[in-house]
């Protein structure tokens, strides 16, 4: 009849769906409908949403943690960025030395990376030298290097702890002092180096070859080559001092003599010059 025909002319408005002439319902959240009629509401793109009863595609806005144009495709925020609002705003980078997983939707998802410490979403500070932090987050740099080792600021693993100069051992392990007679000038796991021939050192955990002093009977610079005292001379002390010549009237044929007692009196009726190796 005419009444039925006329009511069928009633079509649902944009943002509503239902049969012509029937009950019209608002489009659900996450959908929209831009025209009149009985068609169903259209879903927004993935990772976006719209208010209930939306009437246009641009009512679909990217969720937090995603970015893109209103009504368009929405992409996850890249690793190290976040977005805590809906819409087409760009993702925001985390503070220096912090990171966040892709798709993060809050500043507190930005965690200080290993080797740095600070509140989630806040500024991050490097772990001080001699300490390390192996995981991301707000934990303090509470891990201390083993005794007699050190790490660079911002270290993130115990293997970053290296033996101090004067100590030797594997990275991250126990470090032992170089014994007397050896030295190590650098930080790291290299071995201690023995003093040059005919020299020695009483210093434990020596960091310098110059601690090596020529032995008695030898002369030379600290840490350098030690030459034996020639016949006619001697040296009774350690160190860089020169060999002492036998006085006139005495001689010595000994090499690397360690005391004046090696200088012998010339036989009766003979003499010798200073530093002589024999009588005449």
C-alpha positions in Angstrom: 0.0 0.0 0.0 1.0 3.6 -0.2 2.1 3.9 3.4 4.4 0.9 3.2 6.0 2.4 0.1 6.5 5.7 1.7 8.2 4.3 4.8 10.6 2.3 2.6 11.8 5.6 1.3 13.3 6.3 4.7 17.0 5.4 4.5 19.6 5.3 7.3 21.7 8.5 7.5 25.5 8.4 7.2 27.0 6.9 10.3 24.0 4.6 10.7 23.1 1.3 9.2 19.9 -0.7 8.9 17.2 -1.8 6.4 15.3 0.9 4.4 12.3 1.9 6.4 13.6 0.0 9.5 15.5 0.7 12.6 18.9 2.4 12.0 21.8 1.7 14.4 24.9 3.8 14.8 28.0 2.4 13.1 30.2 0.6 15.7 33.5 1.9 16.9 36.2 1.3 14.3 33.8 1.6 11.4 32.2 4.4 9.3 29.5 5.0 6.6 29.7 8.1 4.5 26.3 7.9 2.7 22.6 7.2 3.2 21.1 3.8 2.7 21.0 0.3 4.1 24.7 -0.6 3.4 26.8 -1.9 6.2 29.4 0.3 7.9 33.0 0.0 6.6 35.9 -1.1 8.8 38.7 1.2 9.4 42.2 0.1 8.3 44.2 -2.1 10.7 45.7 -0.3 13.7 43.2 2.6 13.5 39.9 3.3 15.0 36.9 5.7 14.8 34.2 6.9 17.2 30.8 5.3 17.1 28.6 6.7 14.4 31.5 8.0 12.2 30.4 9.4 8.8 33.7 9.6 6.9 36.9 7.6 6.3 39.0 10.3 7.8 37.3 9.7 11.1 39.5 6.6 11.3 42.6 7.6 13.1 45.8 5.7 13.8 46.0 4.1 17.3 48.7 5.1 19.7 51.9 3.3 18.8 51.1 3.7 15.1 51.3 6.6 12.6 49.8 7.5 9.3 47.3 9.8 7.6 43.7 10.0 8.9 41.7 7.4 7.0 44.9 5.8 5.6 47.3 2.9 6.4 48.8 3.0 9.8 52.4 1.8 10.5 54.0 0.8 13.8 56.3 3.3 15.3 59.8 2.2 14.5 62.1 0.7 17.2 63.3 3.5 19.5 60.2 5.7 19.0 56.8 5.9 20.6 53.4 7.7 20.1 51.0 8.0 23.0 48.0 9.6 21.2 45.7 8.7 18.3 45.8 10.5 15.1 48.3 11.3 12.4 51.0 12.7 14.6 54.5 11.5 14.0 56.2 9.0 16.4 58.6 10.6 18.8 62.2 9.4 19.4 63.2 8.1 22.8 65.8 10.1 24.7 69.5 9.4 24.0 70.8 6.0 25.1 67.3 4.6 25.5 65.3 2.3 23.2 61.7 1.0 22.8 60.2 -1.9 20.9 58.4 -1.2 17.6 54.8 -0.1 18.1 55.4 1.5 21.5 52.5 3.7 22.8 54.0 5.3 25.9 57.2 7.3 26.8 57.7 4.8 29.6 58.4 2.1 26.9 61.7 3.9 26.3 64.2 2.0 28.5 67.8 2.9 29.1 70.0 0.6 27.1 72.5 -1.8 28.7 75.4 0.2 30.1 73.2 3.2 31.0 70.8 3.8 33.8 67.8 6.2 34.5 64.1 6.2 35.0 61.9 4.6 32.3 61.1 7.3 29.8 63.6 9.7 31.3 67.3 10.7 30.8 69.9 8.0 30.8 73.4 8.2 32.3 76.4 6.1 31.5 77.6 3.6 34.1 80.7 4.9 35.6 84.1 3.4 34.9 84.6 0.1 36.9 80.9 -0.8 36.7 78.6 -2.4 34.2 74.9 -3.1 33.5 74.0 -6.0 31.2 70.3 -5.3 30.6 68.0 -2.5 29.5 65.8 -0.8 32.1 66.0 1.5 35.1 68.2 -0.8 37.3 71.3 0.9 38.7 74.8 0.1 37.6 75.3 -2.1 40.6 77.7 -4.6 39.0 81.3 -3.9 40.0 84.3 -5.2 38.1 86.4 -7.8 39.9 89.3 -6.6 42.0 92.2 -5.0 40.2 90.3 -4.5 37.0 88.5 -1.6 35.3 85.9 -1.0 32.6 85.2 2.0 30.4 82.2 4.2 31.2 79.0 2.8 29.7 80.1 -0.9 29.9 77.4 -3.6 29.6 79.1 -6.9 30.3 81.6 -8.3 32.8 83.9 -9.1 29.9 84.4 -5.3 29.6 86.3 -5.4 32.9 90.0 -5.6 32.0 93.0 -6.1 34.3 94.7 -2.9 35.4 98.2 -2.2 34.4 100.5 -4.3 36.7 98.0 -7.1 36.8 97.2 -9.9 34.4 94.2 -12.3 33.7 91.4 -12.9 31.3 88.8 -10.1 30.6 86.1 -10.3 33.2 88.1 -12.8 35.4 90.5 -12.7 38.3 93.5 -10.4 37.9 96.8 -11.4 39.5 99.7 -9.0 40.3 102.8 -9.2 38.2 105.5 -10.7 40.4 108.7 -9.0 41.2 110.9 -9.0 38.1 108.0 -8.5 35.7 105.9 -5.5 34.6 102.8 -4.7 32.5 102.2 -1.1 31.4 98.8 -1.5 29.8 95.2 -2.4 30.8 94.1 -5.7 29.4 94.8 -9.4 29.5 98.3 -9.4 28.1 101.0 -11.3 30.1 103.5 -9.6 32.4 106.9 -9.1 30.7 110.1 -10.1 32.4 112.9 -7.6 33.0 115.7 -7.5 30.4 118.6 -9.9 30.9 120.8 -9.2 34.0 118.2 -6.8 35.6 115.5 -7.2 38.1 112.8 -5.5 40.1 111.6 -5.7 43.6 108.3 -4.0 42.7 105.2 -6.2 42.8 102.4 -5.2 40.3 104.9 -3.0 38.4 103.5 -0.9 35.6 106.8 0.3 34.1 109.9 -1.5 32.7 111.9 1.3 34.2 111.4 -0.5 37.6 113.9 -3.0 36.2 117.4 -2.2 37.5 120.7 -3.6 36.4 122.1 -6.2 38.7 125.4 -6.0 40.5 128.2 -6.4 38.1 126.2 -4.9 35.2 125.5 -1.3 34.2 122.9 0.3 32.0 119.8 2.5 32.0 116.8 1.5 34.1 114.6 -0.8 31.9 117.3 -1.0 29.2 120.2 -3.2 28.2 122.6 -4.1 31.0 126.2 -4.6 30.0 128.7 -6.5 32.1 131.5 -4.6 33.9 134.7 -5.2 31.9 137.8 -6.7 33.4 139.4 -4.1 35.6 136.1 -2.8 36.9 133.3 -3.8 39.2 129.9 -2.7 40.4 128.7 -3.5 43.9 125.2 -2.0 43.7 122.1 -2.4 41.6 120.9 0.3 39.3 122.1 2.5 36.5 125.4 3.5 38.1 128.6 3.1 36.1 131.1 0.3 36.8 133.9 1.4 39.1 137.5 0.9 37.9 140.1 -0.8 40.0 142.6 1.7 41.5 146.1 1.9 40.3 148.3 -0.9 41.6 145.4 -3.3 41.4 143.9 -5.4 38.6 141.0 -7.8 37.9 140.5 -10.2 35.0 136.9 -10.9 36.1 133.9 -10.0 33.9 130.8 -8.6 35.7 132.7 -8.4 39.0 130.4 -7.5 41.9 132.8 -6.0 44.4 136.2 -4.3 45.0 137.6 -7.5 46.4 138.1 -8.8 42.9 140.7 -6.1 42.4 144.0 -7.8 43.3 147.2 -6.3 44.4 149.9 -6.4 41.8 152.9 -8.6 42.6 155.8 -7.0 44.4 157.9 -4.9 42.1 155.0 -4.3 39.6 152.2 -1.9 39.2 149.1 -1.3 37.0 147.2 1.8 35.8 143.6 2.6 36.9 141.1 0.0 35.6 143.8 -2.6 34.7 142.9 -6.1 33.8 146.4 -7.4 34.5 149.7 -6.6 36.2 152.8 -5.6 34.4 
